[in-house]
Amino acid sequence: MAQSGTYPAGDLGNPRRAQILDAAERLLHHYGHAKTTVAEIAREARVSVGSVYLEFEAKDAIWVELSHRRHEAVLAAMRGAANAPKKLYAHRLQAALVARTRAFLALAERGAHAAELVHCHACPAIREAQEIYHRREREIVAELLQAGADAGEFAIKDASATAATLLQAFVAFVPPLLFGRAPDEARA
């Protein structure tokens, strides 16, 4: 599957950056992104506040990178399911959408604030990360639809438009709606 609109490289090869992101992730689960300060992140990461700012221009940059991590986990689950050795593209598409839902549910089980970095409308930077995610998600679904159409399984005129419509209809299964439900109820 294609990967246009890729996310920043992140913490690859930078242990201090990874340490800060891991600390911010832990604090996010307890306090949420709005109530977590850079000083708390620095203390949790055992680095100075200045070191945090050497790695990230602002607190929002930390949340954006963590948001990209979460979005990438969902996309990886979708790609893995879409590329599974199933014969019918309809089954691959269904598997990708189920994998998407399961990935979001796995996030929900991480705590009350787990959804903030995938569905936060209060933070413009996270909204931008969400737009990249939605574009890449549409690409995965459009590629499946086009491959299915090429194989004669689907009768569609525009795979991209059909993918957008399909995902729009599927939005009922996206957090925060699922985050408010018991895990078993949401899975059903």
Secondary structure, 3 states (H helix, E strand, C coil): CCCCCCCCCCCCCCHHHHHHHHHHHHHHHHHCCCCCCHHHHHHHHCCCHHHHHHHCCCHHHHHHHHHHHHHHHHHHHHHHHHCCCCCCHHHHHHHHHHHHHHHHHHHHCCCCCHHHHCCCCCCHHHHHHHHHHHHHHHHHHHHHHHHHHHCCCCCCCCHHHHHHHHHHHHHHHCCCCHHHCCHHHHHC
